[in-house]
């Protein structure tokens, strides 16, 4: 199923990607996860099926976004995405978040490697999803996979669409020190304002 509720429990190999699977577990545990839905990796694979070889053979990563922009989201899939969005309410602002299959692994953290888009509304959602998919192939994501030996032809990207929270501050809580691995330490990396992007991208300094 290309779109599924964000509370859907992930299977062994999560089609919602790493972030989507984690959010589903948090929601099922009763934690206050913003409402939303997943666009699964099956949808991504269906979308790129016709030009996947062009992606893999592209010599310049900066040329890849144009490949995605040249293809419309298929009508059936677009309809499912927009119906799931409409189920959140009328013109609700959402966050469109990347959720890759190779994400937050025991020896690697892909935080900030792919792109997310905030305050997306209405028909702009389809373009944001397409750009989110394309970010799987941005230069930093490709370089990170190369550095850690992650095969490019094995990766796929799900998208998490969530109601945008009007927050005073946003950030990331690490239940272990991300530098030393010390599980006796908790690190909060946060920024004022409602967008956590500076923290996840490493542009804010924890104190």
C-alpha positions in Angstrom: 0.0 0.0 0.0 1.7 3.3 -1.1 0.2 5.3 1.7 -0.4 4.1 5.2 -1.3 5.8 8.5 1.6 6.9 10.7 0.5 4.5 13.4 0.9 1.4 11.2 3.4 -0.9 12.9 6.4 -1.5 10.7 7.2 -5.0 9.3 10.7 -6.6 9.5 12.0 -4.5 6.6 10.1 -1.3 7.1 8.6 0.2 3.9 8.1 3.5 5.8 11.9 3.7 6.1 13.9 4.1 9.4 12.3 7.3 10.6 8.8 6.2 9.7 9.2 2.9 11.5 10.4 4.7 14.6 7.6 7.1 14.6 5.1 4.3 14.2 6.5 2.6 17.2 6.3 5.8 19.3 2.7 6.3 18.2 1.7 2.8 19.0 3.3 3.2 22.4 0.9 6.1 23.1 3.4 9.0 22.8 2.2 12.3 21.3 3.4 11.9 17.7 1.8 14.5 15.3 -0.8 13.1 13.0 0.2 12.0 9.6 0.8 9.2 7.1 3.6 7.4 5.4 4.3 7.3 1.6 6.1 4.0 1.5 9.3 2.9 -0.3 7.1 0.9 -2.7 5.7 4.3 -3.9 9.3 5.6 -4.4 10.4 2.5 -6.3 7.3 2.7 -8.6 8.0 6.3 -9.3 11.6 5.9 -10.3 11.2 2.6 -12.1 11.2 4.2 -15.5 14.4 6.3 -15.0 16.3 4.4 -12.3 19.1 3.5 -14.6 19.6 7.1 -15.5 19.9 8.0 -11.8 22.5 5.3 -11.2 24.5 6.3 -14.2 24.4 10.1 -13.7 27.9 11.4 -13.4 26.9 14.6 -11.8 24.6 14.4 -8.7 23.4 18.0 -9.4 21.8 16.7 -12.6 19.6 14.2 -10.7 16.9 16.6 -9.4 16.0 17.5 -13.0 15.3 13.8 -13.7 12.8 13.7 -10.8 11.3 17.1 -11.9 10.7 15.8 -15.4 8.3 13.1 -14.2 4.9 13.7 -12.7 3.7 11.7 -9.8 1.3 9.1 -11.4 -2.3 10.0 -11.1 -3.3 7.0 -9.0 -0.5 7.6 -6.5 -1.1 11.4 -6.5 -4.7 10.8 -5.7 -3.9 8.5 -2.7 -1.4 11.1 -1.3 -3.9 13.9 -1.6 -6.7 11.9 -0.1 -4.5 11.0 2.8 -3.6 14.7 3.2 -7.2 15.7 3.1 -7.9 13.3 5.9 -5.8 15.6 8.2 -8.2 18.5 7.7 -8.6 21.6 5.5 -5.4 23.1 4.1 -3.4 21.8 7.1 0.4 22.8 7.1 2.6 19.7 7.1 6.2 18.6 7.3 7.4 16.4 4.5 10.2 14.3 6.0 12.6 11.9 4.4 12.8 8.4 5.7 15.4 6.2 4.0 15.8 2.5 4.2 19.5 3.0 5.1 19.0 5.4 8.0 20.1 5.5 11.7 21.9 2.2 11.6 24.0 0.9 14.5 27.2 2.2 13.0 25.9 5.1 11.0 23.6 8.1 11.3 22.0 9.6 8.2 20.5 12.5 10.1 20.5 15.6 7.8 21.7 13.7 4.7 18.3 13.8 2.9 16.0 16.8 2.7 12.7 17.6 4.5 10.3 20.4 3.7 8.2 22.4 6.2 5.0 24.4 6.1 3.7 22.6 3.0 0.1 23.0 2.0 -2.4 21.8 -0.6 -1.2 20.8 -4.1 2.4 21.8 -3.2 2.5 18.5 -1.3 3.1 16.5 -4.5 6.1 18.6 -5.5 7.5 18.5 -2.0 7.3 14.7 -2.0 9.0 14.5 -5.4 11.8 16.8 -4.2 12.1 14.7 -1.0 12.5 11.6 -3.1 15.2 13.3 -5.2 17.2 14.2 -2.1 18.2 10.6 -1.7 20.6 11.4 -4.5 22.0 14.8 -3.3 25.8 15.1 -3.2 26.1 14.8 0.6 23.8 11.7 0.8 25.8 10.0 -2.1 29.1 10.9 -0.4 28.0 9.5 2.9 26.9 6.2 1.4 30.2 6.0 -0.5 32.2 6.6 2.7 30.3 3.9 4.6 30.1 1.3 1.8 26.3 1.4 1.4 25.4 0.3 -2.1 23.4 2.9 -4.0 21.2 0.4 -5.8 19.9 -1.0 -2.5 18.5 2.3 -1.1 15.0 3.7 -1.3 13.2 6.6 0.3 9.9 6.7 2.1 8.3 10.0 3.0 6.6 10.9 6.3 3.9 13.5 6.1 3.1 15.0 9.5 1.0 17.9 10.7 3.3 20.8 11.4 3.7 21.6 15.1 3.7 25.3 16.0 6.6 25.0 18.5 8.6 27.5 20.4 11.7 25.3 20.1 12.6 22.1 18.3 15.5 19.7 18.3 16.8 16.2 18.7 17.2 14.1 21.9 20.0 11.6 21.9 19.7 8.8 24.4 23.4 8.1 24.1 26.2 10.6 23.5 26.4 10.6 19.6 30.2 11.3 19.7 31.4 8.9 22.4 28.6 6.4 22.4 28.3 6.8 26.2 24.8 5.4 27.2 25.0 7.1 30.6 24.8 10.5 28.9 21.8 12.2 27.3 22.3 15.0 24.8 19.7 17.5 23.6 20.5 19.5 20.5 17.8 22.2 20.0 17.2 25.6 18.5 14.7 28.3 19.2 11.8 28.4 16.7 9.7 25.5 15.5 12.1 24.0 12.9 14.5 21.3 14.0 16.4 21.3 10.7 19.4 23.3 12.1 19.9 20.7 14.8 19.5 17.6 12.6 21.8 19.1 10.0 24.5 19.9 12.6 24.2 23.7 12.3 23.5 24.2 16.0 25.9 23.5 18.9 24.6 21.6 21.9 25.2 23.2 25.3 
